[in-house]
């Protein structure tokens, strides 16, 4: 009997034993690549039965080159690098991995506290021999500030839950979430302009879509408070990075905490990395020892499910079912 071929298009995980073990049970072999470009994915995946994908671009051109693929599983929540519509047209399942996103919410809160309390700067000063808090003035108290959450989905709500203990005022903008859900979480629902103008801290948790690409650009940055800080653990392209650089350099806002960038890894000369009022982490908000195992297990189980003739649990493109008559 022919064995299935499952291709990992790319991954920065240290090992794939969890996937290997789960996939071997359904007669599948795992082949690993580190594709970065569309052409590399095309070259590596044409005869695959299933794809496990982290960040490599799964464009329409890629999807049209796939001869046998039945399912594309994204290691994570966002599917912005996959052309879901093209996959649906070809009758291919697209699934994402819904794991415990507590770590992402913790990371966002960590970036907020790091910036508000200026912890990285203080740490750097001490290590350079400056045992003096006055060099890091001013610090403004977090309690009483307004935190604006853009995107009130799973992570946005978890962030709200965590921040309530800090005695801040919580406001949020998400046009797709029912109004009563905001109240349930002790959060005031506001429109986009109000959030931009009133928040002292803005934290972004929206999906990246054609509507949210560069949602935060020059106009929004100029409308924010001058001492506002901006946190992004969603996707880099939700912020227009060139505008953000200008805003931070020219003091339209006071700081930014970024786990995601428009280009990852960033170019060495990315000017944002030279600014003192920016903290950057390497797209790691998702990571904990627990989530690393959980993501790989859930992703491999989705592939195994499809190769055994079932439908993925976290099916992103539900329309595909009609297309394939299921
Ligand atoms: P989710 O789908 O539960 O929530 C996303 C929310 O964005 C939804 O409530 C949706 O209504 C909202 N949204 C969509 N369009 C919007 C718009 N135009 N304006 C405002 N809100 C809008 O997803 P989630 O699990 O909460 O993930 C949120 C983001 O975090 C995603 O972009 C995901 O890719 C990213 N993420 C990053 C990491 C990391 O390691 N940095 C880890 C997990 C998820």
Boltz pocket constraint, residues with backbone or C-beta under 6 A from the ligand:
constraints:
  - pocket:
      binder: B
      contacts: [[A, 76], [A, 77], [A, 78], [A, 79], [A, 101], [A, 104], [A, 150], [A, 151], [A, 152], [A, 153], [A, 154], [A, 155], [A, 156], [A, 173], [A, 174], [A, 175], [A, 176], [A, 177], [A, 204], [A, 205], [A, 206], [A, 207], [A, 208], [A, 209], [A, 211], [A, 212], [A, 233], [A, 234], [A, 235], [A, 259], [A, 260], [A, 283], [A, 284], [A, 285], [A, 286], [A, 287]]
      max_distance: 6.0
